[in-house]
C-alpha cells in the first residue's frame, strides 16, 4: 500500500498519466512504494541520485558554497557525509581526486548524469549500453563498483529511508503546478500520455544537487532535476515537457521537415543561436517548434508575444514565427499534433521565409553578464541519430512527399509513379523503396514483391540502417506477412527486430508489441 502523501498525489494524477512518488530504498529496482501504475511521466526521488550526491560530498565536492545555494537539508547531509570514514569512503575520495575538474559545474554535471542513468541499488550499473552513454559519463568508468561499496559500507539505504519525509514534502508541493503544466500542454497538442509508448519524462527531486535546474535528455528519456524548497521553474518544466512531446516529430517525418532547410542555412549564422544547433537541423527545427507551442500555451499579452517572436527571430530561431502562425490551422483541426505535423510543416512557404529571414538583423553574441544570467539553468542533451538517407534535392524531395500524399489517399498507382521517379535518380533511396513496398501491399496484395522489398530494407548492403522509421516499419510489415503465412517464429523475429531499432517511431514499436501479443495467443507451431 502506498503511504501518506505519495498515495494521494499518485491518485490525483492518474487521469493525466502522471505518477508522483518516492523511490524504494533497497533491494528491488527503483519504483514507487507499493503498487503504482506504470506511466511515462512521473515526479520522484532517486536513490541512485541521492547516493551519488552523498558520495560526491563525502569526497570533498563544494560547489557554490554560499547562503543562496545551500538549504538547511543540503548543509546537514554534507556535514554528515564529510565525517564518514572507511575503506569505501577512501576509495570514493581517491576516485574523485583522480577525476577532478577545475570547473565545479562541469564536475557536478558528470555525476548528475551518472545518477540519472545508474540502475538500482546496490549495484548502480548503468541502464544504457556503453555506446548510448552521455559523453560526460565515459570518464567515470568504474564508479559503479566504488559507489556500490560505499552504499553498503555507509548504510546509505537506511539513510535514504530516514530522509523520505523531506522528499515527500517537496513531491507534494510539486503536485499542482506539474499536473497543470502537463494537462495544458498535452491538451493543446491533443496528445494522450500513453504509458505503452517509449520514452519517459521524469522530474527528479534532489535537494543535494543545489539550486540549479538541470534539464537532460538521453535518447527518448527526459529528466529535470529540481532541488525543491524554492519557486518551481514552471517555464523550464513546460519547455522540457514540450520537447518530450514534440522532439520525435521531425524525426518521424524528416523528408517533410528537411524542405525547410534553406531557412536553417541562413539562421545558422545567427551569433546567439545555441552552438550545438548550428549544425543540427533536426534539433533546431524541434527547438523552434517547441518555442512556438510555448507562445500558444503561455498566458501573454499581444505585445509580450510579439516581443518574444522578435527575440526568437534575432536569435536565430526564425521558424518560430511561421510555425506559430501555422498553429492556428492546427487549432481549427481535429487530429493530434503527431498526425497533423506534416500538414503544419507544408503550410509554411519556404521562399517567403527565405526572403523574410534574409532581411533580419541578427543580435550580437551574448555578453558575459547575459550568459551569467542564464547559468541557473543547465541544459544538456545527447543528440539523436540523424537520418542521412534523404537526398538534398528539391525535386526528389517533392516526389517523395507526393508519393507519401498519394499513399495517404490510397492512390497506389500515382504513388508508385512518384517513388519510381526518385529511384530513377537515386536507385538505392530507402524511403522510395519503402513506398514501393506499401504500394505492393495495396495493389492486389502483391505479397511476394512486398516481401522482397521489405527484406531488402532490413538486411544486406541496402538495409535502411540510417533511417529508423523505414527500418522499423519494414520489420513490422515483414512480421505481418510471415504471420499471415503461418511462419510464426520468423514473424516473431521480425517484430523483435522492430523493437530493437533505436529511434524507431512509437507507432512502429506499438505495432510490433501488438504483433508479439497476438502471436502469444496462437499455436507456436508453424503451419505446413
N, C-alpha and C positions, 0 to 999 in steps of 0.2 A: 504493500500500500504506500502511495506517495504521501509524504508527511507535510504537514503545515502549509506554508506559503506556496511551495512548489506545486502542490496538488491543485490549489485554487487557480494559480496562474496558468498551469497547463490546461486546465479545463476551460478557462476563459478564452484561450487562443485556438482551440481545436477547430473552430469554424474557419479560421484563417489558414489552417495548416501550419501553425507555428507552435512549437513546444518549448516551454521555458522550464528549466530545471537545473539541478546541480549534479555534477558527475559523482559516481561512487568513488570511494576512497581506495579500495584494494580489490585484488583478485580479478574479476571479470572485466571485459573491455569497458571503456568509459561509456556510461549511459545515465539516464536519469534514474533516481531511486524508484524502485517499484516498477510497475508495469506502465509504460508510457507509449503513446502511439508513435509510429515511425513517420517522421516528417523531414522535409528538406530545408526548413527554416527553423532555427532554434536560438534561444538565448541560454547560455550555460556557463558553468565554471569548467575548468580543465585541470585535472590533477597533474597531467604532464606539464602544463604551463606553470603551475604553482611550484612543482618540484624543480623545474628548470630555473625559475627565478630564485628560489631558495639557494640552490647551488651557486648561482651567479653571485649573490650577495655574500655567501659564505666564502667565496673565492676572493672577495675584495672589491667587487664592482661598486662604483659610487653613483655614476650617472649625474643627474642635475641635483646636487645636494643643496637645496635652498628651501625656504619655508613654503614657497609657492608650489613646489613639485613633490613635497613629501607629506603624505597623510599620516595620521597617528598610527593607523594599522601598518602602513608600509615601514615606518620607523621602528615599530615594535618587532616586526618579523625580522628586519635587517639586523637589529641588535641581538636577537635571539640566535640567528644562524651564524653570526660572526663569532660567537663564543663556542661554536661546535668544535669538537676535537675527535680525531680518529684517523685510521689509515685511509678510509674512503674520502674523508674531507681533505686530507693532504693531497690525495690523487686529483681531486677536483681543482684544488688551488694550483697544482703543478700544471695541469692541462690548461687552465685559464691563463697562466703566466706565459706558456709557450705560444698561445694563440692570441695574445692581447694585441689590440689595435690602438693607435693614437686617438682615434675618434670614438668617444664613448657611445655616441648614437649608432655608429656602424657596428660596434661591438654588441650593443643591445639587439640590433636588427638580426644578427646571426642567431642569437639564442631564442628570439621570438619565433623565427622561422622553425627552429628545432622544436619548440614547444607545440607549434601548430601541427607539424607532420609526424610527431612522435606517437607511437602506439601506446597502449595502456600499460600501467604499472604491473609488475615491477621491471619489465624488460625495456620498455620505451624504444622499441625498434621502429624505425620509420615505416609508415604505411604506404610509402611510394617506392617504386624501383629507383635504383641509383640514377638512371638516366632521366628520371622525372623530377629529381630533387632540385629545389631552387639553388642557383649557383652559390649563394651565401652559405648554404649548409654543407657543401662539399668539404670545406675547410674544418668542419667539426667531426670528421670521421673518427669513430672510436669513442665518441662521447656517450653513446647509449650505454655501453658497459660500465663506464665510470659513473654515470648518473644512477644506474640500477644498483650498484654497490652502495652509493651514497644514500639512496632511498631506503635501503634495507638497514644499513648501519645506524642511521639517524632517526629511524621510525617516522619517516615523513608521512606515511599513511595515517598514522594516529594524529599527527599534527594537522593534516588536511581535514580530518573529521572535526577537530576542535574549532577550526575557523569557519565551519559551514554557516553559522548564524550571520557572519559578516557578508558572505556571498548571497545568502538568501535575501537579505535586506536590499542589496543592490539589484538583484534579479527582479524582485517585486517592484522596485522603483522604475525599472525599465519597461515594465509590462505595458502600460497605457501608451506611452509615446511610440514604442516599437510597433505595437499592433496597429496603431493608427497609420504609421508610415507604410507598413506592409499592405494594409487594406486599401489605402488610397492609390498607391502605385499599381498594385495588381488589378484593382478595379478599373483604373483608367486604361490599362493595356488589355483589359479583358482576358487576363491570364489566370488560370487555375493553378494553385500551388499543389501540384501532384507529387506525392512522395515517391511514386514509382519512377519519376524522371531522374536522370543522372544529375549530379551536382548538388551542392549544399550551400546554404547561406547561414553562417554562424556568427553570433555576437558572443565573444568570449569575455566574460567579466574577470579581470585580473588587476586588482589594485597595485600589485607589486611592480607592474610594468611602468607605472608613473603616469602623470597627467599628460599623456600624448596619445593621439589616436592613430593606431596602426591599421591600415587597410591593406589586405593581402589577397591575392588570388593565385591558386596553383591548380592549373587545369580547369576543371569545372567547379572547383570548390572555392568559395569566397568567405573571408573571415574579417571581422573587425575586432580589435582588442580594445576594450574600454576599461579605464581604471575605476570608474564609479566615483561616488562622493563628489560629483560636480554636475554642472548643467550638461544634459545629453546633447551631443553634437548632431542634431536632427538632420542638418543639411548633408553631413558626411554619411550618415546612415542611409538617407534617401538616395544619395548619389551611388553608393556602393550597391544598394539593393536593385536599383535600375540597371546597373551594369550586369548584375546577376541574371536579370530577366532578358536583357537586350543584347548582350555580347554575342550569343550564339547566332544571331540572325545574319550578319554579314558573312559568316562562315557557312551558313546553310544555303545562302543564295549569292555566292561570290561572283558569278557571271552577271548577275543583276547589278550588284554594288560596284563592280570594277568599271562600269561605264562612266562613273563619276570621277575616275582617277585624274583626268586632266585638271579638275579643280584642285585636287590634293597637291598636284605638282606645283601649283602656284602657292598654295597655303604653306607648304613645307619650308618656304623661305622666311616665314614669319619668325622674328627673333624670340618671341615669347612662347612659341609652340614648344611643348614638352620635348626634350631631346629624343626620348625613346619613341616618339610618334613620328619623327621626321622621315623615317624610312620604313614605317609600318602602316600601310594604307588601311588595312582592316581594323587595327586598333584605333586609328584616327577617326574612321567612319563611326565606330562604336561610341567613341567619346562625344562626337557631335550629336549622334542620335540620343544619347543619354542626356546631354545638356538641353536639347530641345524638349525632351519629355519633362525634364525638371521644370522648365519655364511654364509648362502646361499645368502641372500639379501643385506648384507653389502658389501661395497667395501673394500676388504682386499687383501693384498699380500699373496702368499702361505705361507711365513714364519710367518706372523701375524696369519693366520688361524691355522697353526699347533700349534703355541704357545697358542692360545685360546683353542684348543682341549685338549692340555696337561693340561692347568689350570683347565678345566672342569673335567678332569679325576681325578686329585689330590684333587679336592674339593668335590668329591663325585657324580658329575653329569656324571657318567660314560656311560650313554646311549646316550649321545650327539654324540660321535664318530660314533657308528654303525648307528644311525639314519641319521647322516649327509651323511654317505656313501650310505644308502638306498634311500636317497632323489634323487640320480641320476636316479634310476628306475622310480621314480615319474615324474621327469622332462622329461623323454622319453615316458611317457604315456599320455593319454588324459583326464581321469576323474579328477574331483576336489579332493582335499585332503580329503574332507568329505567322498567321496566314496572309494578313493584309500587307506585310512588309514589301513584297515585290512591287505591288501597285503604288505604294508610297514612294519608293525609290524612283520608279519610272515616271512619276508625275513631275519630277524635278528636271527642268530644262538645263542641260549641261552648257549649251552655247551661251545662254543668257547669264548663267552663273559665272562662266569664264570671263565674260565681259565685265560683270559687276565686280568680281574679285580682283581683276586686273587694276581696277581704279581705287582699291583700298590702300590707304597708307598704314602699314603695319606699325604697331607700337614698338619702341625700342626695348632692348633686353631689360629685365627687371634690375632695379638697383639692389644693393646689399640689404637695405632696410626692408624692401618689399619681400625679398627672399626670406629674410629672418621672420617676417610676419607669418609666413606660411609654414614655419618649422614645427608648429604644434600638430601638424598632420603629416604623417609619413605614409606615402603611397608607394607600394612596391608590387610588382606583378611579374608573373612568369608568362612570357609570350606564348600564345597558342601557335600550333603549327599552321603555317600558311599554305594555301592552295596555290601550287605553282604550275598547274596544268592549263590554266585559262590563257589563250593567246592574246597578246597585246595588239589586237587587230579589230578595229571598229566594225568592219564588215562581217567578220566571223562571229563577233560577239552579238551582232544584230541577228544573225542566222540562228545562233544558239538560243537567244531569247525568243525568237519567232517559233522555233521548234518546241520550246517549253510551253509557250502560249497555246499552240495547236494541240499539244498533248492534253492540256487542261480542258480544251474544247472537245476532246475526243475525236479530233480530225486527224486520224493517223496518217493518211496519205500526204497531207500538207506538211505534217511534222517530219515525215520520212524525207521529203524533198529538202527541207531546211537542214536537217542533220547531215544528209549526204553531201550537200554543198560545202559544209565545213570540212568533212572528211576528204573531199577532193583537193583541198588545200593543205589540210593537216591530217594525214592518214591515220595517225595514232591518237587523235584527240579523244580522251576518255569520256568527256561529257557527251560528245556526239555519238560515240558508240553506245553509251548508256541509254541515250534517247532512242537509238535504233532497237535496243533490247526491249524497251517499253512498247515501241511500235510493233515489234514481232508478237508480243503478247496480245496486242489489241487487234491485229489483222488476222482473223481466222485462227486465233490461238496457235500461231506458228511456234510451238514449244521447242522443237529441235533448234531452230535458229536462235531463239531467246537463250536457250541453254548454252549454246556456243558463245554468244556474245557476253553473257554474264560470267561464263567460265574464263574468257579472255581477260576480263576486268578484275578477276580475283586471283589469278595465278599466272606464272610465267613472266616473260620480259615486258608484257604490255599491261601488267596489273596496275590498277589505279592507286598505288601506294601513297601518292602525293595528294589524293583527293578523298578525304574521309567519307564524304557524302556518297560518292559513286561506289567506293569500295564496300561500305556497309550495306547499302541497299542492294547491290549486286549479290552479296552473300544471302541477304534475306530472300530475294526472288529465286535464287538457286535452291534455297531451303524449301520454299513453297513448291517448286517444280518437283524436287525429289520426293517431297511428302505426297504429292498427288500421284506420283509413280509408285508409291509404296516403298521407296528406298529410305526407310526411316532413319537408319544410322547416318547415312550421308546427309540427310536433311538436318539431323541434329548437329552434325559437324559444321554445316554452313551457318546455322543460327548462332552457334557458339562463336564462330569466327566473326560474325557481325558484332557481337557484344564485345569482342576483344579489340575492335578498331578504335584507336584513340582519336577523339574529336568527332566521333560519329554523331549524326543528328539524333536527338532524343526519340523522335518518332521511329527511326530505324531500329533503335535499341528496344523500344516498346514492342515493335512488330516481331523482333527476334525472341523476346521474352514470351510473348503470346504464343509464338510458334512452338517453343520448347514446352510450354504448359500444355498445349494441345497434343503434342507427341506423348507426353506422360500419360494421357488418357487412352492412348491407343495401344494395341498389342505391339511389343517390341520387335517381333519377327517381321522380316520383310516379306511382302507378297511375292510369289514366284513370278 
